[in-house]
Amino acid sequence: MGVFAFSCGVILLYRLAVLPPPVWLLGFALLTLLWLLPIRQRMPRLSGLFLLGLALGVAWAGMWAHERLERQLPPGLEGVKASVSGYVCDLPEAGSFKSIRFSFCVTRWYGVSLTPEPDVSLPKMLRLAWYGQTAGALPDHRLRLEVVLKRPHGTLNPAGFRYEDWLFRKGYQATGSVRSAVPDPAVFCSLQCQYHRFHIDLAHWVDEQFADARYHPLIASLLIGNRGHLSSDHWEVFKATGTIHLVAISGLHLGLVALGAGFVARRLLLAISAYRMSEQTVRLAVFFAVVFCCLLYALAAGFTVPTRRALVMVAVGGWLLLMARQVPVWHSIIMALGLVLLFDPFAPLDQGFWLSFGAVSLLICVFAGRLGSTGWLAGLVLAQGAVFAGLWPLLELTGQGQPVGGLLANILAIPWVSLVVMPAIIIGGLTIAVFPDSSSLIVQIIDAVLGVMWSFLEWVAGIGWPDLEGTVPEIAGFGVLVLLILTVPVRAFRVAGAILVLFWVAMASLPLGSDNPRVAEPEVWIWDVGQGLSAMVRSGDKVLLYDTGPEVKGVFSAAESVLVPNLKALGIRRIDTLVVSHADSDHSGGLALLVGEFEINRILTGEPEAIREKLDEFRAIGVDREYGEVIILGCSGEDKLTNALTLSFWQASGEFAGNDASCVLAVRHNAAGIEWIFPGDISASIESRYLKARAEKLPVETPRKLVVIAPHHGSKTSSSDAWVSTLRPDRVIYTAGYRHRYGHPNRDITARYRGAGAEALNTACSGALIMTVAGGAIKTREARHESPFWIGGPGLARDQCKIP
């Protein structure tokens, strides 16, 4: 009970909006202990253990979180050249724009003055990119670098991937770029440093030995956990078949190593010392042999968080199994859970933590209480069915789907990988290390077994599987029902449950309608897409999307990482009007992906021809210019007029391209007298034309509240004196990247809006902005105020972010 409570305490910390001070954490644990001492005889023992374990768990995780956050880069060092020495502490990998990306563990900082904050701790771990390195290799393992750094930061939206979460989870306290790098043999190479050097050398050896292998990327991933060679095509196949876990060194791989090592060690010991060692001694020797082999494999695989977690689980399970401990089946998983969180209190932030313990728990539920044994084939089918259905709700909550093809792919791929691929790769790698001349034959054998697996996965991925769509409660009910069918030995119940499951699957596979959920009040969303723009306007069940954010081919797409997950999280299936202001990549990125994911009624844009080129495979969708007004009615009956939104489109007449071709959108809430202006990237000369047209043709009544999206992200080429003084907005919103190289928003522009009395917000500081109209006023929510303590807490990057 105490271990379980400790685990709950660690997990509970990450549900807190504010991280308690260290004194409070220690005081909480101490007061709980002191409170329990005098009353321990008067309260149930389990209750006391639970309270004490919970307090210790919160305090343990909280102290580690404080230590990690206190080492974030001080604000005064952002954008400043600094010199550091240290060593490379992961496998460098090729990045975009001819760069090398790697982790760097700092052992010394040079020439850094922290006054007036001399007690601030400097970062120990950096995430760096070195651009322009066509050779693709670092000069040495121990280096002295000249770097330009910034604090951990990424886009912040209600759903989708959060880079800041990933940075905090991995322990990076600053990110940046390398200006120069030279070897530094003076760096003291500790045991950790020597291990990372060994792993990098091992990765180079694997690349050399298997360079001619057709499936070299898969070999490097399965043998030493180096996934840097996997291409986007590989990942697409893995995602479509639900088999990403096959190339992520985890419990499956270490479990196979444990089984093989245990079998060989026991046979050898019994053969050599059948009359000299007791059964207990043999079991103990086998246990240490299993743990040693698993440790070696985990070290060869990079000793990453998943491998460390799997190593602990294998060690705990192996101890209880090999030592023949008579304990409840759940005891081992609870002990493993407690040890994992003791050694790695940040584990709850890792999705793999939940998936691995969830999968093990599901398998225990299905197999622990069975009266009879099952054959290997029936057991495999039962296991895959339980994991497929049981983990689906968890995957849905984390924004991932459960591909139907994964059920077939895993049923065949898992035994093939377990019984053929992994033994061939591990034995083949060891054989080449001992007998280098055998590499040609070994490579052919490994290529053959991997070819069978990969051909099968590609075939499964190519099948047109239906998409099962359902709400989270429906999917959770489906999962629970499947588990009950597998565990309750009542034939009538199983038949009725199977019929119900098949009926739900048939209904869930039917094409969904294009209805959007209704909202009671109009909403305007400004997504945080970095250096770019994307916004959504919706009223009732009508949705308008203005711009799709930036995209760098093969590197980043706001449509993929921000728009698609957030729109789907809101239940949106149809975009009534998609406005693409102009064709620049920071406003129209990922357009084809978005069109492929949602039903889009029409597209309006300032550059129709350029947008049509981007929609080559979707040319059936109309792409037009349109001027005038369109009314979106969000409600019916008496609320029809009170929630009407008038959309006014405008574009400068003449032969304009690029920024000045931007389609300007004005959204007016008629009843509340509130207006939003989305001007795209128009320059000062086009602003004057718009102001003239607005005065002549657009509604003449002055809005009571005016919100302006700063033209061109706050560039000095826009937001002229005439623009600001004429509109005099109540609020201006800058959609700029955090410490972007363009320096948006410009100081002169921000001062101009400030002088006009406009309240300023920046998505780089606030994250996504959600504005709703209620009672004739605008209510604004900033994503940073709803973010966890390691993103929006006091002293962190977003809290320190200021508009110049």
KOLFIPA-217774 format. One record per residue (C-alpha): z, x, y. Coordinates in steps of 0.25 Angstrom, whole numbers, plus 2048, in hexadecimal, padded with zeros to 3 digits. Layout:
# KOLFIPA-217774
SITE    c3    c1    c2
SITE     Z     X     Y
...
END
This chain:
# KOLFIPA-217774
SITE    c3    c1    c2
SITE   800   800   800
SITE   803   80B   80A
SITE   7F6   812   807
SITE   7EE   805   809
SITE   7F6   802   816
SITE   7F3   810   81B
SITE   7E5   80E   819
SITE   7E5   800   820
SITE   7EC   808   82C
SITE   7E1   812   82D
SITE   7D6   807   82D
SITE   7DE   7FE   837
SITE   7DE   809   842
SITE   7CF   808   843
SITE   7D0   7F9   846
SITE   7D8   7FC   853
SITE   7D1   7FB   860
SITE   7DA   806   866
SITE   7E0   812   85F
SITE   7EF   813   861
SITE   7F4   820   867
SITE   7F9   82A   85D
SITE   808   828   861
SITE   806   819   85E
SITE   800   81C   850
SITE   80B   825   84C
SITE   816   81C   852
SITE   810   810   84A
SITE   811   818   83D
SITE   81F   81D   840
SITE   824   810   845
SITE   81F   809   838
SITE   826   813   82F
SITE   833   812   837
SITE   832   803   837
SITE   830   802   828
SITE   83C   80C   825
SITE   847   802   828
SITE   841   7F6   822
SITE   83A   7FC   816
SITE   844   7F5   80D
SITE   842   7E7   814
SITE   833   7E6   813
SITE   829   7E7   808
SITE   826   7F5   804
SITE   817   7F2   804
SITE   817   7ED   812
SITE   81F   7F9   817
SITE   814   803   810
SITE   809   7FB   816
SITE   80E   7FB   825
SITE   811   80A   824
SITE   804   80D   81D
SITE   7FD   805   828
SITE   804   80D   833
SITE   801   81A   82D
SITE   7F2   817   82B
SITE   7F1   812   83A
SITE   7F8   81F   83F
SITE   7F0   828   836
SITE   7E3   823   83A
SITE   7E7   822   848
SITE   7EB   831   849
SITE   7DE   835   843
SITE   7D6   82C   84D
SITE   7DE   832   859
SITE   7DB   840   854
SITE   7CC   83D   853
SITE   7CB   836   861
SITE   7D3   840   868
SITE   7C9   84B   865
SITE   7BD   843   86B
SITE   7B5   84B   876
SITE   7BC   84A   883
SITE   7B4   843   88E
SITE   7B3   84F   897
SITE   7AB   857   88C
SITE   7A0   84C   88A
SITE   792   852   88E
SITE   798   860   891
SITE   793   86C   889
SITE   79E   871   880
SITE   79E   87D   876
SITE   7A5   87B   869
SITE   7A6   883   85C
SITE   7A8   87D   84E
SITE   7A1   87A   841
SITE   797   870   83C
SITE   79F   866   834
SITE   794   85D   82D
SITE   786   85E   828
SITE   77C   860   834
SITE   771   856   834
SITE   764   854   83B
SITE   764   84A   847
SITE   75B   844   851
SITE   753   84C   85B
SITE   753   859   853
SITE   762   859   853
SITE   76D   85E   849
SITE   779   855   848
SITE   786   85A   843
SITE   795   859   843
SITE   79D   865   84A
SITE   7AB   868   848
SITE   7B1   870   854
SITE   7BA   87B   853
SITE   7BA   880   862
SITE   7B6   87B   86F
SITE   7B2   885   87A
SITE   7B4   884   889
SITE   7B9   875   88A
SITE   7C3   871   894
SITE   7CA   864   892
SITE   7D2   864   89F
SITE   7D8   85A   8A3
SITE   7D9   856   894
SITE   7DE   863   88D
SITE   7E4   85C   881
SITE   7D7   855   87D
SITE   7D3   859   86F
SITE   7C4   85D   86E
SITE   7BB   858   863
SITE   7BB   85F   856
SITE   7AE   858   850
SITE   7A1   856   857
SITE   794   84E   853
SITE   789   857   859
SITE   77A   857   85A
SITE   771   863   85D
SITE   764   85F   862
SITE   757   867   861
SITE   75A   86E   854
SITE   74D   86E   84C
SITE   752   878   842
SITE   75D   86E   83E
SITE   768   878   83B
SITE   775   87C   842
SITE   776   88B   845
SITE   783   88C   83D
SITE   78F   884   837
SITE   799   88A   841
SITE   794   888   84F
SITE   796   889   85E
SITE   790   87D   865
SITE   78D   879   874
SITE   78E   86A   874
SITE   78D   85E   87D
SITE   796   853   878
SITE   79A   845   87A
SITE   7A5   83C   875
SITE   7A2   833   868
SITE   79A   828   86D
SITE   790   81E   867
SITE   78A   810   869
SITE   795   805   868
SITE   791   7F7   864
SITE   798   7EC   85C
SITE   790   7EF   84F
SITE   788   7FB   84A
SITE   78A   809   848
SITE   794   810   851
SITE   792   81F   853
SITE   7A0   820   859
SITE   7A6   81B   84D
SITE   79F   825   844
SITE   7A3   830   84E
SITE   7B1   82D   84D
SITE   7B1   82B   83E
SITE   7AB   838   83C
SITE   7B4   83F   846
SITE   7AA   844   850
SITE   7B1   845   85E
SITE   7A5   848   866
SITE   796   848   865
SITE   78B   850   86C
SITE   780   85A   86C
SITE   77F   869   869
SITE   779   872   874
SITE   77A   87F   86D
SITE   780   884   860
SITE   783   892   85B
SITE   78A   897   84E
SITE   799   89A   850
SITE   79F   8A2   845
SITE   7AC   8A3   84D
SITE   7AF   894   849
SITE   7BA   894   83E
SITE   7B5   88D   832
SITE   7C0   885   82C
SITE   7C0   87F   81E
SITE   7B9   873   824
SITE   7AF   87B   82B
SITE   7AC   883   81E
SITE   7AA   876   817
SITE   7A0   870   821
SITE   798   87D   820
SITE   798   87C   811
SITE   793   86E   812
SITE   788   872   81B
SITE   784   87D   812
SITE   784   874   806
SITE   77B   86A   80E
SITE   771   876   811
SITE   771   87A   802
SITE   76E   86C   7FE
SITE   763   86B   808
SITE   75D   878   802
SITE   75E   875   7F4
SITE   759   867   7F5
SITE   74F   869   800
SITE   743   865   7F7
SITE   74A   859   7F1
SITE   743   84C   7F4
SITE   750   845   7F6
SITE   757   850   7FD
SITE   75E   847   807
SITE   764   83F   7FC
SITE   769   84B   7F4
SITE   770   851   801
SITE   777   844   803
SITE   77C   842   7F5
SITE   77F   850   7F2
SITE   786   855   7FF
SITE   787   848   808
SITE   77C   84E   811
SITE   775   841   816
SITE   76E   848   822
SITE   761   849   81A
SITE   760   83A   818
SITE   755   833   820
SITE   754   825   826
SITE   74C   821   81A
SITE   757   825   810
SITE   761   81D   818
SITE   758   811   819
SITE   757   810   80A
SITE   766   813   808
SITE   76A   808   812
SITE   760   7FE   80C
SITE   766   800   7FE
SITE   774   801   802
SITE   775   80F   7FB
SITE   77A   818   807
SITE   786   81B   7FF
SITE   77E   822   7F5
SITE   77C   82E   7FF
SITE   789   82D   806
SITE   793   836   7FE
SITE   79E   82C   7FA
SITE   7A6   827   7EF
SITE   79A   825   7E6
SITE   796   833   7E6
SITE   7A4   839   7E5
SITE   7A7   82F   7DA
SITE   79B   834   7D2
SITE   7A0   843   7D4
SITE   7AE   83F   7D0
SITE   7A9   838   7C3
SITE   7A0   844   7C0
SITE   7AB   84E   7C3
SITE   7B6   846   7BB
SITE   7AD   845   7AF
SITE   7A9   854   7AE
SITE   7B7   859   7B2
SITE   7BE   850   7A7
SITE   7B4   854   79C
SITE   7B5   863   79F
SITE   7C5   862   7A0
SITE   7C5   85A   793
SITE   7BC   864   78C
SITE   7C2   871   791
SITE   7D1   86D   790
SITE   7D2   861   786
SITE   7DF   867   780
SITE   7E5   86E   78C
SITE   7E5   863   797
SITE   7EC   856   797
SITE   7E5   849   79B
SITE   7EC   849   7A8
SITE   7E8   857   7AC
SITE   7DA   854   7A8
SITE   7DA   848   7B1
SITE   7E0   850   7BD
SITE   7D6   85B   7BB
SITE   7CB   851   7BB
SITE   7D0   84A   7C7
SITE   7D0   857   7CF
SITE   7C2   85B   7CA
SITE   7BD   84D   7CF
SITE   7C3   84F   7DC
SITE   7BE   85D   7DE
SITE   7B0   85A   7DA
SITE   7B0   84E   7E4
SITE   7B6   856   7EF
SITE   7AB   861   7ED
SITE   7A0   856   7ED
SITE   7A7   84F   7FA
SITE   7A7   85D   801
SITE   798   85F   7FD
SITE   795   852   803
SITE   79B   855   810
SITE   7A9   850   80E
SITE   7A6   844   817
SITE   7AF   838   819
SITE   7A8   830   80E
SITE   7AA   83B   804
SITE   7B8   83E   808
SITE   7BB   82F   806
SITE   7B4   82F   7F8
SITE   7BC   83C   7F4
SITE   7C9   835   7F7
SITE   7C5   829   7EF
SITE   7C0   830   7E3
SITE   7CD   839   7E3
SITE   7D6   82D   7E4
SITE   7CE   825   7D9
SITE   7CD   832   7D0
SITE   7DB   834   7D1
SITE   7DF   826   7CD
SITE   7D4   826   7C2
SITE   7D5   834   7BC
SITE   7E5   834   7BC
SITE   7E5   826   7B6
SITE   7EE   820   7C0
SITE   7F2   812   7BD
SITE   7F1   80C   7CB
SITE   7EA   7FF   7D1
SITE   7DB   801   7D3
SITE   7DD   7FF   7E2
SITE   7E7   80A   7E3
SITE   7DC   815   7E3
SITE   7D4   80F   7EE
SITE   7E0   80D   7F7
SITE   7E4   81B   7F5
SITE   7D6   820   7F8
SITE   7D5   817   804
SITE   7E2   81D   809
SITE   7DE   82B   807
SITE   7D1   82A   80D
SITE   7D7   824   81A
SITE   7E2   82F   819
SITE   7D8   83A   819
SITE   7CE   833   822
SITE   7D4   829   82B
SITE   7C6   826   832
SITE   7C0   821   825
SITE   7C1   812   829
SITE   7B6   815   833
SITE   7AD   818   828
SITE   7A5   80D   822
SITE   7A4   815   815
SITE   7B3   814   814
SITE   7B3   805   813
SITE   7A7   805   80A
SITE   7AC   80F   800
SITE   7BA   808   7FF
SITE   7B4   7FB   7FF
SITE   7AB   7FE   7F4
SITE   7B6   804   7EB
SITE   7BF   7F8   7EE
SITE   7B3   7EF   7EA
SITE   7B1   7F6   7DD
SITE   7C0   7F6   7DA
SITE   7C0   7E7   7DC
SITE   7B4   7E5   7D2
SITE   7B8   7EE   7C7
SITE   7C7   7F0   7C7
SITE   7CB   7E3   7C2
SITE   7C0   7E1   7B7
SITE   7C5   7DE   7A9
SITE   7B9   7E4   7A2
SITE   7B0   7F0   7A4
SITE   7A2   7EF   7AA
SITE   796   7F7   7A6
SITE   790   801   7B0
SITE   785   7F9   7B4
SITE   78D   7EC   7B6
SITE   798   7F4   7BD
SITE   78D   7FA   7C6
SITE   788   7ED   7CA
SITE   795   7E7   7CC
SITE   799   7F3   7D5
SITE   78D   7F2   7DE
SITE   78E   7E3   7DF
SITE   79C   7E4   7E4
SITE   79A   7EF   7ED
SITE   78D   7E8   7F3
SITE   794   7DB   7F6
SITE   7A2   7E1   7F9
SITE   79D   7EB   803
SITE   793   7E2   80A
SITE   79D   7DB   814
SITE   7A2   7E9   818
SITE   794   7EE   81A
SITE   791   7E2   822
SITE   79D   7E4   82B
SITE   799   7F2   82E
SITE   78B   7ED   832
SITE   783   7F1   825
SITE   77C   7E9   81C
SITE   77D   7E9   80C
SITE   76E   7EB   807
SITE   76B   7E2   7FB
SITE   763   7ED   7F5
SITE   770   7F5   7F5
SITE   775   7ED   7E9
SITE   769   7F1   7E0
SITE   768   800   7E6
SITE   777   803   7E3
SITE   777   7FD   7D5
SITE   76D   807   7D1
SITE   76E   813   7DB
SITE   77D   815   7D9
SITE   77D   818   7CA
SITE   770   820   7CC
SITE   777   829   7D7
SITE   784   829   7CF
SITE   77E   82D   7C2
SITE   772   835   7C5
SITE   770   839   7D4
SITE   77E   83E   7D7
SITE   77F   846   7CA
SITE   771   84C   7CC
SITE   774   850   7DA
SITE   781   856   7D8
SITE   77E   85D   7CB
SITE   771   861   7D1
SITE   777   867   7DD
SITE   781   86F   7D5
SITE   776   874   7CC
SITE   76E   879   7D8
SITE   77A   880   7DE
SITE   77C   887   7D0
SITE   76D   889   7CC
SITE   765   889   7D9
SITE   758   88B   7D1
SITE   75A   87D   7CB
SITE   758   876   7D9
SITE   74A   872   7D6
SITE   74D   86A   7C9
SITE   75A   864   7CF
SITE   753   85F   7DC
SITE   748   858   7D3
SITE   753   851   7CB
SITE   75B   84D   7D7
SITE   74E   848   7DE
SITE   74A   840   7D1
SITE   758   839   7D0
SITE   758   836   7DF
SITE   74A   831   7DF
SITE   74E   826   7D5
SITE   759   822   7DE
SITE   751   823   7EB
SITE   745   81B   7E6
SITE   74E   810   7E1
SITE   755   80F   7EE
SITE   748   80F   7F6
SITE   743   804   7ED
SITE   750   7FC   7EF
SITE   74F   7FE   7FE
SITE   740   7F9   7FE
SITE   743   7EC   7F8
SITE   744   7E0   801
SITE   752   7DC   7FF
SITE   758   7D0   806
SITE   762   7D2   811
SITE   76F   7CA   80E
SITE   774   7C5   81B
SITE   782   7BF   81D
SITE   78E   7BF   826
SITE   799   7C8   823
SITE   7A2   7BD   81D
SITE   796   7B8   814
SITE   794   7C7   80F
SITE   7A3   7C8   80D
SITE   7A4   7BB   805
SITE   798   7C0   7FD
SITE   79F   7CD   7FA
SITE   7AC   7C7   7F6
SITE   7A4   7BD   7ED
SITE   79D   7C8   7E6
SITE   7AA   7D0   7E3
SITE   7B0   7C3   7DE
SITE   7A4   7C1   7D4
SITE   7A6   7CF   7CF
SITE   7B5   7CF   7CD
SITE   7B8   7C0   7C9
SITE   7B5   7BF   7BA
SITE   7B3   7B0   7BB
SITE   7A4   7AC   7B6
SITE   7A4   79F   7BE
SITE   7A8   7A6   7CB
SITE   79E   7B1   7C9
SITE   793   7A8   7C7
SITE   796   79F   7D3
SITE   799   7AB   7DB
SITE   78B   7B2   7D7
SITE   784   7A5   7DB
SITE   78B   7A5   7E9
SITE   787   7B3   7EB
SITE   779   7B1   7E7
SITE   778   7A5   7F0
SITE   77E   7AD   7FC
SITE   775   7B9   7FA
SITE   769   7AF   7F9
SITE   76D   7A9   807
SITE   770   7B7   80D
SITE   763   7BC   809
SITE   75B   7B1   810
SITE   755   7B5   81E
SITE   75F   7B2   829
SITE   75B   7A9   835
SITE   75A   7AF   843
SITE   766   7A8   849
SITE   76F   7B0   851
SITE   77E   7AC   853
SITE   781   7A5   860
SITE   78A   7AB   86B
SITE   792   7A1   873
SITE   790   7AA   880
SITE   784   7B2   884
SITE   786   7C1   881
SITE   780   7CE   886
SITE   781   7DA   87E
SITE   77E   7E8   882
SITE   77E   7F1   876
SITE   782   800   876
SITE   776   807   872
SITE   778   814   879
SITE   76D   819   882
SITE   765   80C   882
SITE   766   7FD   884
SITE   767   7F1   87B
SITE   76E   7E3   87F
SITE   76F   7D6   879
SITE   770   7C8   880
SITE   773   7BC   877
SITE   777   7AE   87A
SITE   779   7A3   870
SITE   770   7A8   864
SITE   765   7AF   86D
SITE   765   7BE   86D
SITE   75D   7C7   877
SITE   75D   7D6   875
SITE   75A   7DF   880
SITE   755   7ED   87B
SITE   758   7F4   86E
SITE   75F   801   872
SITE   75B   80F   86F
SITE   755   815   863
SITE   752   823   85F
SITE   749   823   852
SITE   750   828   846
SITE   75D   82A   84E
SITE   763   81E   855
SITE   75F   80F   857
SITE   768   806   85F
SITE   760   7FA   858
SITE   765   7FF   84B
SITE   773   804   84E
SITE   777   7FA   859
SITE   76E   7EE   85A
SITE   76C   7EA   84C
SITE   77A   7EB   847
SITE   780   7E4   853
SITE   776   7D9   854
SITE   778   7D6   845
SITE   787   7D7   847
SITE   785   7CB   851
SITE   77D   7C3   847
SITE   770   7C4   84F
SITE   764   7C2   847
SITE   75A   7BF   852
SITE   757   7C5   860
SITE   750   7BA   868
SITE   74B   7C4   873
SITE   74A   7D3   872
SITE   748   7DA   87F
SITE   744   7E8   87F
SITE   744   7ED   88E
SITE   73A   7F8   88B
SITE   736   801   880
SITE   73F   80E   882
SITE   746   812   876
SITE   754   80F   87C
SITE   750   801   87E
SITE   747   7FD   872
SITE   74D   806   867
SITE   74D   800   859
SITE   744   7F4   85D
SITE   73D   7F3   850
SITE   74A   7F4   848
SITE   750   7E9   850
SITE   744   7E0   84F
SITE   744   7E2   840
SITE   753   7DE   83F
SITE   753   7D1   848
SITE   74A   7C5   84B
SITE   745   7C7   859
SITE   73E   7BC   860
SITE   737   7C4   86B
SITE   737   7D2   872
SITE   736   7D3   881
SITE   734   7E1   886
SITE   72F   7E9   892
SITE   725   7F1   88A
SITE   71F   7E8   87F
SITE   715   7F2   87A
SITE   71F   7FD   878
SITE   728   7F4   871
SITE   71D   7EE   868
SITE   71B   7FC   863
SITE   729   7FE   85F
SITE   728   7F1   857
SITE   71C   7F5   84F
SITE   720   7EE   843
SITE   725   7E1   84A
SITE   719   7DE   853
SITE   71A   7D0   850
SITE   726   7CE   859
SITE   722   7CB   867
SITE   724   7D5   872
SITE   722   7D0   880
SITE   725   7D1   88F
SITE   72C   7C5   895
SITE   730   7C1   8A2
SITE   738   7B5   8A7
SITE   744   7AE   8A1
SITE   749   7AA   893
SITE   756   7A2   891
SITE   75F   7A5   885
SITE   767   799   883
SITE   774   79C   87B
SITE   77A   78F   878
SITE   776   780   878
SITE   77B   774   87E
SITE   784   775   88A
SITE   785   784   889
SITE   776   786   88A
SITE   775   789   899
SITE   783   790   89A
SITE   77E   79B   890
SITE   770   79C   894
SITE   76B   7AB   896
SITE   75E   7AD   89F
SITE   756   7B9   89B
SITE   74D   7BF   8A6
SITE   743   7C9   8A2
SITE   73C   7D2   8AC
SITE   733   7DF   8AC
SITE   72C   7E6   8B7
SITE   71D   7E3   8B8
SITE   714   7EE   8B7
SITE   711   7FA   8AD
SITE   71E   7FF   8AA
SITE   723   806   89D
SITE   730   80B   898
SITE   73D   809   8A0
SITE   736   801   8AC
SITE   72F   7F7   8A2
SITE   73D   7F2   89E
SITE   73F   7E3   89C
SITE   74A   7DF   8A5
SITE   753   7D4   89F
SITE   75D   7CB   8A7
SITE   766   7C2   8A0
SITE   76D   7B7   8A8
SITE   778   7AE   8A3
SITE   775   7A2   8AC
SITE   782   79B   8AC
SITE   78B   7A7   8AE
SITE   782   7AE   8B8
SITE   782   7BB   8B0
SITE   776   7C4   8AF
SITE   773   7D0   8A7
SITE   767   7D9   8AA
SITE   760   7E3   8A0
SITE   757   7EB   8A8
SITE   753   7F5   89D
SITE   74F   803   8A2
SITE   748   7FF   8AF
SITE   748   809   8BB
SITE   74C   807   8C9
SITE   73D   803   8CD
SITE   73D   7F8   8C3
SITE   74B   7F3   8C7
SITE   746   7F0   8D5
SITE   73A   7E8   8CF
SITE   744   7E0   8C6
SITE   74E   7DD   8D2
SITE   742   7D8   8DA
SITE   73E   7CF   8CE
SITE   74C   7CA   8CC
SITE   74D   7C6   8DA
SITE   740   7BF   8DA
SITE   73E   7B8   8CD
SITE   74B   7B9   8C5
SITE   757   7B0   8C7
SITE   75C   7B2   8D5
SITE   76A   7AD   8D3
SITE   774   7B9   8D2
SITE   77B   7BB   8C5
SITE   78A   7BA   8C6
SITE   78B   7C6   8BD
SITE   780   7D0   8BA
SITE   780   7DB   8AF
SITE   775   7E5   8B0
SITE   772   7EF   8A5
SITE   76F   7FC   8AC
SITE   760   7FF   8AC
SITE   75C   80B   8A4
SITE   76B   80D   89F
SITE   76F   811   8AD
SITE   765   81B   8B0
SITE   763   820   8BF
SITE   755   81B   8BE
SITE   75A   80D   8BE
SITE   765   804   8C5
SITE   760   807   8D3
SITE   768   803   8DF
SITE   75F   7F7   8E1
SITE   762   7F3   8D2
SITE   771   7F4   8D3
SITE   773   7EF   8E1
SITE   76A   7E3   8DF
SITE   76F   7DF   8D1
SITE   77E   7E3   8D4
SITE   782   7E1   8C5
SITE   790   7DD   8C1
SITE   78E   7E6   8B5
SITE   785   7F1   8B1
SITE   783   7F6   8A3
SITE   77E   804   89F
SITE   778   806   891
SITE   779   815   890
SITE   77C   81F   885
SITE   789   826   886
SITE   787   833   88D
SITE   778   832   88B
SITE   770   83E   890
SITE   769   835   89A
SITE   776   833   8A1
SITE   776   824   8A2
SITE   77B   81D   8AA
SITE   778   825   8B6
SITE   784   827   8C0
SITE   77D   823   8CC
SITE   779   816   8C5
SITE   787   813   8C0
SITE   78C   815   8CE
SITE   781   80C   8D4
SITE   786   800   8CA
SITE   794   803   8CD
SITE   792   803   8DC
SITE   78C   7F5   8DA
SITE   799   7F0   8D3
SITE   793   7EF   8C5
SITE   79C   7F1   8B9
SITE   796   7FB   8B0
SITE   796   7FC   8A1
SITE   78F   806   898
SITE   78C   804   889
SITE   78F   813   887
SITE   79D   810   88B
SITE   79F   801   887
SITE   797   800   87B
SITE   790   7F3   879
SITE   792   7E8   883
SITE   794   7DA   880
SITE   793   7D0   88C
SITE   796   7C1   88A
SITE   796   7B6   894
SITE   7A2   7AD   894
SITE   7A7   7A4   89F
SITE   79C   7A9   8A9
SITE   7A1   7B8   8A7
SITE   79D   7C4   89F
SITE   7A6   7C9   895
SITE   7A3   7D7   890
SITE   7A7   7DE   883
SITE   7A6   7ED   882
SITE   7A4   7F3   874
SITE   7AD   7FE   877
SITE   7B9   7F5   879
SITE   7B7   7EF   86B
SITE   7B5   7FD   864
SITE   7BF   805   85C
SITE   7C9   80F   862
SITE   7C0   81B   85F
SITE   7B5   816   868
SITE   7BB   80E   873
SITE   7C9   814   874
SITE   7CF   81A   880
SITE   7C9   828   883
SITE   7BD   827   87A
SITE   7AF   828   87E
SITE   7AC   81A   881
SITE   7BA   819   889
SITE   7B6   825   891
SITE   7A8   821   893
SITE   7A6   81E   8A2
SITE   79A   819   8AA
SITE   796   824   8B4
END
